[in-house]
């Protein structure tokens, strides 16, 4: 794109992306990981996340979600958090451990 960048190849754990509703929905039974749609990262200076209507979803490099603590106070496995549209409150997805993963172990 002219502004920002596209991210593809991520996997969702704890939820799935519904392309018809364009939002996060519950995982199907026995479905651990699902492919995430392409995400458009659009930089906006000093933007505050919305209070409702989105989930601030963390992105991790691997399924382990653990790494050594870096000088920034974050795990070295943590990448960034992205806002994903949803009709449920943020705590709903936090309880499910919903996160985006860059690479599956298998």
N, C-alpha and C positions, 0 to 999 in steps of 0.2 A: 504493500500500500504506500501511498504518498507520505502518510504520517503513521508512526508506530510500527509494529511488526506482528506477524502471525505466529502462533505456536500450535504445533500439531504433534501427535504421537504420545499424548499423555493418557494415563489411565485413572479412572475414578475408583476409589475404594469406599464402601459404605453408602453409596448412592449410585444413581445412573442419570445420564442426561436424556431428557425427553425432547427429541427434535420437533415434535408437533406442538408441544406447549412452550418450547424454548426455556426450560427451567429444570432444576434438579428435582428428581422424584425418587421414591423408594426403590431399592434394588429388587430384582426379581428373586424368587427363591433359588437357593444354591448358586447364585451368581456373585462371585467374590469381587471381580474386577470388570469394568466395562470401559470401552474406549470413549474418550471425551471428544466433543466436537472441536473444531478449530477455534482457538481463542485469539481475539484481536486485542493486543496490548496497545492502549492509546495513552501516551503520557499527558497528564494534566498537573501542572504545578500546584502544590499545597491543597490537593483535593481531599476532602473528608469523606469517608465511606458513608453510605446511606444507612440510616437506623433500621429500616425495614425493607423487605423486598429483595434482599441479596444476602448471600453467605460469603464471608471472607474466608476463602478456602486456602489452606496452606499447600504448597507444592514441595515435595521431597524428592531427592535423587533416587532413593531406593525404598523398598518396603520396610526396611528396618526402622526408619524414622529416627534413628539414634546415630549420633556421631560425637565427636569430641566438641566440647564447648569452646567456641572461638572467642576472640577478643570483643566481638560485637554483642556477646551474650546469647547468640543463637547457636544451634547445632550446626556442624559443618555439613550435615545432610539436608538442611533446610535451604530452599531456594528463594521463594517469595510467596506472598499471598495474593490471590486474585479474587475479585468479586464475581460471584456466579448468581444469576437470578434464581429466586425461589419464592414460593408462597408460604413457606413455613418459617418460624423464628430460627435465629442462628443457633440457639441452644439445642434444637432438634437435631441438627446435623453434627454438632459437637459431641452429643451423647453417642452418636453412631460412629464417631471417629472418622468422619468423611474427610478425605484428602485426595489430592492429585499426586500421582506417582510418575516419575520420568521413566523408570525402567523396572520391569518385573524380574524376579529372580529366576524364572524358568523360561 
